Amino acid sequence: MKFVVATFNRDKAAELHTLLALPEVELASLADWPGAEAPAETGETLLENARIKALAAVALTRLPAIADDTGLEVDALHGAPGVHAARYAGPDAKYADNVAKLLRELAGVPPEQRTARFRTVCLAAWPDGTEMSADGILQGTITDAPRGTNGFGYDPVFVPKGETRTYAELTDAEKNAISHRARAVKLLRKIIL
């Protein structure tokens, strides 16, 4: 079975390729496809954005596609940045810009009120219109300063529940064993295979 991984984020693509590595699944990267462009993520939910990306990949390649969208929901910020996590500090924001804005927004919030969760929706779409999706959630807290050099995005400030280290202080294998994305991908794998 061949799927196109519908993302232009190289960090996310590498993580998805690792999580989807199965003998019966062949993966192609949309970023390497001639003429591929990232669609505008105009959805109001993670599911809508995952669908937009997957359907754009199917339309271009005529192959089944897998896409995901992830949000960081911070309780003290009433669920923000949520679906806008990648663009929290603006449309051209870099990882560090988003982290800096998040920490500014949480300045003065005590540790016990810095609860958060990563939520991922992973969706597979086929040329015949079939769609299947799965969710993955990981609870945790937000630190008051970045720690660690692994990972990407908000990894340096997110401590998974039951851990003392941030995602960025975990190895890739440790992160992939517990992550929100891993949970969504594992559920999706069970559905599609």
N, C-alpha and C positions, 0 to 999 in steps of 0.2 A: 504494500500500500504506500503510495507516495503522497506527501503533503507539502505544500509551500508554507513556510513559517512567515507569517505576514507581519513583519516588523522591520523598521529601519534603524532601530536602536541596537547597536552591535552588542552591548552588554546583555540586553534582554535576549537577543537571538542566541548568544552563546549559552545562556542559562537554559533556554527552552530546548536547544539541541541536546544538552546534557540530560535534561529531564525526560525527553522523548526518545532517547537512544534505546531502540528495541530492534531486534533482528528483523521483525516483520514490517518495520516502518522505515521508508526512505524519506529523508528530509531535504528540501531545497530552500535556499534563502531568497526571499523576495528582493532583498537589497541587491542581489546579484543578477536579477532578471532584467533583460534589456527593456528600457522604457518604463520601468517601475517608478512610481512616485508615491510618496506617503499621502494618503487621503486626509482631509481635514477632520479632526476628531471633534465633531459638533454634537455628539450625543450628550444627553443629560445624565446618563447612567453608565456604569462600567460595561454592562451588557450591550448597550447601544454602540459604544465606541468599539468594543471587540467585534461586533457585527459589521460595522462600517469597514474596519480594516480587513476582515476575512472576506467579505463580499467583493471588495475592490481587488483583492488578490485573485479570487476565483474568476472575476471578469477578465482580468489581464492574462492569466495563465491557463484558464480552463481546467485547472487541477483543483482537487480539494485543498483547503487552506485551514490553518490553525492560527488564531490570533488571540491575544489577551489584552486586557486593560486592567490596570492596578491603581488603587487609590489608597491614600493614607488618611484615616479618619481619626482626628484628635478630639477627644471628648471636651476638653476645655475650650476648644474653638468651634464647638457645636458641629463637629464632623468635618470641618475644613482641614486640609485642602481638598479632601475627597476626590472626586472625579477629575479635579483640576490639578492634581498633585504635580504633574510634569510641567505645568505652566503657572505654578503658584506665584512666582515672582515676575511673571510676564511671558509673552509668547516666545521670546528668544532666550529664556532663562537657562542657565547652566545648573548642574547639580548643586554646586556650592551656593548659588544665588537662592535656590529654593530652600536649602537648609538654613541659610542665614535669615531669610524672612520668617521661617517657622520659629526659629529660636527667638527672634525679636518679638513675635506675637505671643510667645510663651514666657517672656521675661517676667519674673516675679511670681509665676505660678509655682506653688510648692510641688515637690516630687510626687506626693501621693495623688495629686490632681492632674498629672501629666500622662494619664492613660490614653492609649491609642490602639489602633489595629490596622494592619495591612489587609486589604481585601482585593482578591484577584478573581476576575471572571475570564475563563478560557473557553473559547468557542471554536468549534470545527464546522466548516461549511463546505458543501459539495456543489458541483455544477447543476445538479438536478433540483436544487433548492432545499435539500435536507440540511438541518442545523442541529447541533447538539452542544450543550454548554454545561460547565461545572464551575462551582465557586470554591475558593479557598480563603480561609481567614486565619490570621495569627494575631493574638492579643499581645500587647506589650506596653512599654512606656517610652517616653521621649526624654533623653538626657538633657543636661543644660549646656553641653558643649560636645562637638564631634570627637569621636574616639575610633581609631582603627584606620586601616588603609585598604582593606579588601572591599569588594562589592561596589555598589553604585547608588545613585539617588540618595535616599534618606537613610541608607544603611549605617552611616557613622553616628546617627542619633537615635536609632531604634534598638531597644533592648527587648528581645522576645521574653514572654512570660516564662519564668523558671530559669532564666539565664541572668548572669551578671555582666556579660559582655554584649557589646552592640553587634549587629549583623556584620559590620565592617571589621570586627575583631575575630569573627568566626572564619574558619576555612570555608572554601566553596562547598566542600563535601558536608560540613556541619550545617551550613545554611540550607543547602538543598535537601537535607534530611528533614527539616522542620518548616520550611518557608511556606508562605501563603501561595506562592506560585506553584511550588511542588505539590501542595495539597490539591490545588485545582487541576493540575496536569494529571496527577495520579487518578483522580476521579474521572476525568475525561477519557483517559486511556482505557479504563474499565468499561466505559460506555461504548467507545468506538471500536474496540478490538475484540 
